[in-house]
Amino acid sequence: MNVILLGAPGAGKGTIAKLLTDFDGSVQISTGDILRGAVQAGSELGKQAEVFMNTGDLVPDQLIMDIMESRLQASDCQNGFLLDGFPRTMPQAEALKALLSKIGMQLDIAVNLKVSREVILDRLATRRTCSNAECQAIYNVKSNPPKQAGICDKCGSPLIQREDETEKAISHRLKVYNEKTAPLIDFYDAEGLLLSLDATSSDAVISAIKTRLGGGLG
Ligand code: AMP
Protein backbone atom coordinates (compact mmCIF):
# COMPACT_ATOMS: atom_id res chain seq x y z
CA MET A 1 0.00 0.00 0.00
CA ASN A 2 1.13 3.54 -0.71
CA VAL A 3 -0.05 5.66 2.19
CA ILE A 4 0.56 9.14 3.57
CA LEU A 5 0.11 9.57 7.32
CA LEU A 6 -0.95 13.09 8.17
CA GLY A 7 -1.46 14.44 11.66
CA ALA A 8 0.00 16.77 14.25
CA PRO A 9 3.20 15.84 16.09
CA GLY A 10 2.20 13.20 18.64
CA ALA A 11 -0.87 12.05 16.70
CA GLY A 12 0.65 8.57 16.40
CA LYS A 13 1.87 8.53 12.78
CA GLY A 14 4.94 6.45 13.63
CA THR A 15 2.99 3.95 15.72
CA ILE A 16 0.41 3.42 12.98
CA ALA A 17 3.12 3.14 10.31
CA LYS A 18 4.90 0.43 12.34
CA LEU A 19 1.65 -1.53 12.73
CA LEU A 20 0.88 -1.21 9.01
CA THR A 21 4.29 -2.48 7.84
CA ASP A 22 3.36 -5.85 9.36
CA PHE A 23 0.48 -6.34 6.91
CA ASP A 24 2.18 -6.30 3.56
CA GLY A 25 5.80 -5.33 3.97
CA SER A 26 5.28 -1.71 2.99
CA VAL A 27 8.25 0.29 4.22
CA GLN A 28 7.93 3.10 6.79
CA ILE A 29 9.67 6.26 5.66
CA SER A 30 9.98 8.85 8.41
CA THR A 31 11.68 12.06 7.33
CA GLY A 32 12.12 12.91 11.03
CA ASP A 33 14.07 9.64 11.61
CA ILE A 34 16.17 10.21 8.49
CA LEU A 35 17.01 13.74 9.61
CA ARG A 36 17.79 12.74 13.20
CA GLY A 37 20.10 10.01 11.84
CA ALA A 38 21.86 12.64 9.71
CA VAL A 39 22.26 14.97 12.70
CA GLN A 40 23.82 12.19 14.79
CA ALA A 41 26.12 11.19 11.96
CA GLY A 42 27.23 14.82 11.67
CA SER A 43 26.67 14.81 7.91
CA GLU A 44 26.26 17.96 5.83
CA LEU A 45 22.49 17.31 5.68
CA GLY A 46 22.42 16.92 9.47
CA LYS A 47 24.27 20.18 10.01
CA GLN A 48 21.86 22.05 7.77
CA ALA A 49 18.77 20.46 9.34
CA GLU A 50 19.71 20.64 13.02
CA VAL A 51 19.08 24.35 13.60
CA PHE A 52 15.52 24.07 12.28
CA MET A 53 14.77 20.84 14.12
CA ASN A 54 15.90 22.01 17.55
CA THR A 55 13.52 24.95 17.52
CA GLY A 56 10.62 22.90 16.10
CA ASP A 57 10.72 24.65 12.72
CA LEU A 58 10.46 22.85 9.41
CA VAL A 59 13.55 22.00 7.41
CA PRO A 60 13.53 23.74 3.98
CA ASP A 61 11.41 21.99 1.33
CA GLN A 62 14.31 21.54 -1.10
CA LEU A 63 16.38 19.53 1.42
CA ILE A 64 13.41 17.28 2.11
CA MET A 65 12.63 16.77 -1.58
CA ASP A 66 16.26 15.87 -2.28
CA ILE A 67 16.02 13.15 0.37
CA MET A 68 12.65 11.86 -0.80
CA GLU A 69 13.42 11.86 -4.49
CA SER A 70 16.07 9.19 -4.00
CA ARG A 71 14.38 7.42 -1.06
CA LEU A 72 11.16 6.74 -2.98
CA GLN A 73 13.13 5.19 -5.81
CA ALA A 74 14.92 2.69 -3.55
CA SER A 75 14.01 -0.92 -4.30
CA ASP A 76 12.24 -1.52 -0.95
CA CYS A 77 9.51 0.95 -1.96
CA GLN A 78 8.28 -1.48 -4.62
CA ASN A 79 6.27 -3.29 -1.90
CA GLY A 80 4.63 -0.03 -0.88
CA PHE A 81 5.53 2.93 1.33
CA LEU A 82 4.11 4.55 4.45
CA LEU A 83 5.05 8.19 4.57
CA ASP A 84 5.39 9.33 8.18
CA GLY A 85 5.94 13.08 8.55
CA PHE A 86 6.09 13.83 4.84
CA PRO A 87 4.74 15.81 3.05
CA ARG A 88 4.47 18.63 5.58
CA THR A 89 3.91 21.72 3.40
CA MET A 90 1.91 22.47 0.27
CA PRO A 91 5.06 22.76 -1.89
CA GLN A 92 6.13 19.29 -0.65
CA ALA A 93 2.68 17.86 -1.46
CA GLU A 94 2.81 19.34 -4.97
CA ALA A 95 6.39 18.14 -5.49
CA LEU A 96 5.45 14.64 -4.26
CA LYS A 97 2.57 14.50 -6.72
CA ALA A 98 4.91 15.41 -9.60
CA LEU A 99 7.59 12.97 -8.38
CA LEU A 100 5.18 10.02 -8.09
CA SER A 101 3.82 10.68 -11.55
CA LYS A 102 7.39 10.88 -12.91
CA ILE A 103 8.39 7.53 -11.37
CA GLY A 104 5.06 5.85 -12.18
CA MET A 105 3.74 5.34 -8.63
CA GLN A 106 0.32 6.13 -7.16
CA LEU A 107 -0.96 7.01 -3.73
CA ASP A 108 -3.74 4.85 -2.27
CA ILE A 109 -4.80 7.08 0.62
CA ALA A 110 -3.80 9.99 2.85
CA VAL A 111 -4.81 9.19 6.43
CA ASN A 112 -5.46 12.16 8.69
CA LEU A 113 -4.97 11.15 12.34
CA LYS A 114 -7.00 13.44 14.58
CA VAL A 115 -6.28 13.88 18.30
CA SER A 116 -6.98 16.65 20.78
CA ARG A 117 -4.32 19.17 21.79
CA GLU A 118 -4.40 17.89 25.41
CA VAL A 119 -3.64 14.34 24.33
CA ILE A 120 -0.81 15.54 22.07
CA LEU A 121 0.80 17.66 24.78
CA ASP A 122 0.62 14.79 27.25
CA ARG A 123 1.94 12.19 24.79
CA LEU A 124 4.91 14.26 23.66
CA ALA A 125 5.97 15.48 27.08
CA THR A 126 6.06 11.88 28.37
CA ARG A 127 7.73 10.41 25.27
CA ARG A 128 11.30 9.13 25.40
CA THR A 129 13.36 8.11 22.36
CA CYS A 130 16.33 5.76 22.08
CA SER A 131 19.48 7.84 21.57
CA ASN A 132 20.93 5.27 19.16
CA ALA A 133 20.36 6.69 15.64
CA GLU A 134 20.08 3.17 14.21
CA CYS A 135 17.29 2.29 16.68
CA GLN A 136 15.24 5.39 17.61
CA ALA A 137 12.70 3.17 19.45
CA ILE A 138 9.99 5.16 21.19
CA TYR A 139 8.71 4.72 24.74
CA ASN A 140 6.27 6.55 26.97
CA VAL A 141 7.05 6.91 30.67
CA LYS A 142 3.35 6.43 31.50
CA SER A 143 1.85 4.10 28.90
CA ASN A 144 4.84 2.20 27.49
CA PRO A 145 7.81 2.39 29.87
CA PRO A 146 11.05 0.48 29.17
CA LYS A 147 11.79 -2.52 31.42
CA GLN A 148 14.69 -0.63 33.02
CA ALA A 149 14.13 3.11 33.50
CA GLY A 150 16.02 5.23 30.97
CA ILE A 151 17.40 2.27 28.98
CA CYS A 152 16.20 1.00 25.59
CA ASP A 153 14.80 -2.57 25.74
CA LYS A 154 15.92 -3.25 22.18
CA CYS A 155 19.52 -2.07 22.11
CA GLY A 156 20.47 -1.02 25.65
CA SER A 157 21.25 2.60 24.72
CA PRO A 158 20.15 5.48 26.97
CA LEU A 159 16.71 6.99 26.36
CA ILE A 160 16.47 10.74 25.91
CA GLN A 161 13.81 13.41 25.82
CA ARG A 162 14.18 14.95 22.38
CA GLU A 163 15.18 18.60 22.37
CA ASP A 164 12.08 19.37 20.27
CA GLU A 165 9.81 17.65 22.84
CA THR A 166 10.12 20.22 25.58
CA GLU A 167 6.90 22.13 26.30
CA LYS A 168 8.08 25.27 24.50
CA ALA A 169 9.18 23.44 21.35
CA ILE A 170 5.97 21.36 21.29
CA SER A 171 3.77 24.49 21.34
CA HIS A 172 5.80 25.91 18.48
CA ARG A 173 5.59 22.66 16.48
CA LEU A 174 1.80 22.64 16.88
CA LYS A 175 1.62 26.22 15.61
CA VAL A 176 3.82 25.29 12.63
CA TYR A 177 1.61 22.25 12.00
CA ASN A 178 -1.56 24.37 11.96
CA GLU A 179 -0.05 26.92 9.60
CA LYS A 180 1.91 24.75 7.19
CA THR A 181 0.66 21.15 7.35
CA ALA A 182 -3.06 21.33 8.18
CA PRO A 183 -3.85 22.77 4.69
CA LEU A 184 -2.78 19.41 3.23
CA ILE A 185 -5.99 17.89 4.61
CA ASP A 186 -8.07 19.90 2.11
CA PHE A 187 -5.55 19.21 -0.64
CA TYR A 188 -5.86 15.41 -0.28
CA ASP A 189 -9.61 15.69 0.20
CA ALA A 190 -9.84 17.44 -3.18
CA GLU A 191 -7.67 14.66 -4.66
CA GLY A 192 -10.23 12.11 -3.40
CA LEU A 193 -7.61 10.39 -1.21
CA LEU A 194 -8.45 11.58 2.31
CA LEU A 195 -9.41 9.25 5.16
CA SER A 196 -9.88 11.24 8.41
CA LEU A 197 -9.87 9.17 11.59
CA ASP A 198 -10.08 9.68 15.32
CA ALA A 199 -6.63 8.49 16.40
CA THR A 200 -7.33 7.72 20.05
CA SER A 201 -7.28 3.96 19.41
CA SER A 202 -4.61 2.49 17.10
CA ASP A 203 -6.66 -0.70 16.65
CA ALA A 204 -9.62 1.29 15.33
CA VAL A 205 -7.34 3.25 12.99
CA ILE A 206 -5.77 0.08 11.56
CA SER A 207 -9.13 -1.55 11.02
CA ALA A 208 -10.55 1.57 9.28
CA ILE A 209 -7.53 1.68 6.94
CA LYS A 210 -7.91 -2.03 6.14
CA THR A 211 -11.60 -1.53 5.41
CA ARG A 212 -10.91 1.43 3.14
CA LEU A 213 -8.20 -0.39 1.20
CA GLY A 214 -10.29 -3.55 0.99
CA GLY A 215 -8.98 -7.23 0.78
CA GLY A 216 -5.28 -7.79 0.23
CA LEU A 217 -4.19 -6.66 3.69
CA GLY A 218 -4.46 -9.92 5.58
P1 AMP B 1 9.12 14.38 13.28
O1 AMP B 1 9.88 13.34 13.99
O2 AMP B 1 8.40 13.89 12.06
O3 AMP B 1 8.22 15.19 14.18
O4 AMP B 1 10.20 15.41 12.70
C1 AMP B 1 11.11 16.09 13.56
C2 AMP B 1 11.57 17.37 12.90
O5 AMP B 1 12.21 17.08 11.66
C3 AMP B 1 10.45 18.34 12.53
O6 AMP B 1 10.06 19.15 13.62
C4 AMP B 1 11.12 19.14 11.43
O7 AMP B 1 12.08 20.06 11.94
C5 AMP B 1 11.91 18.07 10.68
N1 AMP B 1 11.10 17.44 9.61
C6 AMP B 1 10.68 16.14 9.54
N2 AMP B 1 9.98 15.93 8.42
C7 AMP B 1 9.94 17.10 7.75
C8 AMP B 1 9.36 17.53 6.54
N3 AMP B 1 8.65 16.68 5.76
N4 AMP B 1 9.51 18.83 6.17
C9 AMP B 1 10.23 19.68 6.92
N5 AMP B 1 10.80 19.36 8.09
C10 AMP B 1 10.67 18.07 8.51
Boltz pocket constraint, residues with backbone or C-beta under 6 A from the ligand:
constraints:
  - pocket:
      binder: B
      contacts: [[A, 9], [A, 31], [A, 32], [A, 33], [A, 35], [A, 49], [A, 52], [A, 53], [A, 54], [A, 56], [A, 57], [A, 58], [A, 59], [A, 60], [A, 61], [A, 64], [A, 84], [A, 85], [A, 86], [A, 87], [A, 88], [A, 89], [A, 92], [A, 164], [A, 173]]
      max_distance: 6.0
